[in-house]
Amino acid sequence: MKASTGIAVVTASLLLSACSTPKTEKITAANGSSIGLYSGFASADLNNNRAPDVVLREVTPAYTAAGVGLNVMTSVLSGGIAVNTFSKENLKGTKIDALPEPTSAYLTPRAKPLIARWLEKNGNGYQYKKNLNIVAAQWLLVYKDLSSANSDYELRYTVKFYKKPEDANMFSAWVIAECTPPVVAAPLADWRANNYALVTKTTEKYMDSCLLELDNQLPRLLKH
């Protein structure tokens, strides 16, 4: 099945400037090691050309049936080339504005002492020139089975950690680690109950597991 209509042609900077407040701060260990930590949202080019979810996105079978829009960014400079590969997770769905994406509020504050401990143990006083980036990429509820009238819904979450090598030039590739925890499925009514309380609780568990993944990836990300 192909979908090539209803794709919004927007730039990442325009979308994210309206929906997020990215920030960079310095993490310093007792031994003098330090690094800049950027927290924000994934750019489209590092997110499979998808717009990051700045609030919870809910995709029901109705969006598939109607072929209503894609959560995909196309470049103005490329002439707005349409994306022809259909995926239910790329559908725009309904944005739940009351639930802002929680990475910067929950995961990033918990990552700071983790990074500081790593610097204290391994940094040897080194002051990094390149920032470590924590960026939210995907957060959505999406139906599991299109053929079922009472399909369960999967809660999906992805966060990315990336950094340029210390000796990088303008052509150097990013060092990237991605965390996408195994999905939990439940009836949509359960997810929606009590102002999406189960979504909040489950996403926090996802982010806790991603903190462990970040800890595992720090030796690779912070190599110098």
Order of alpha helices (4+ residues) and beta strands (2+ residues): alpha-beta-beta-beta-alpha-beta-alpha-beta-beta-beta-beta-alpha
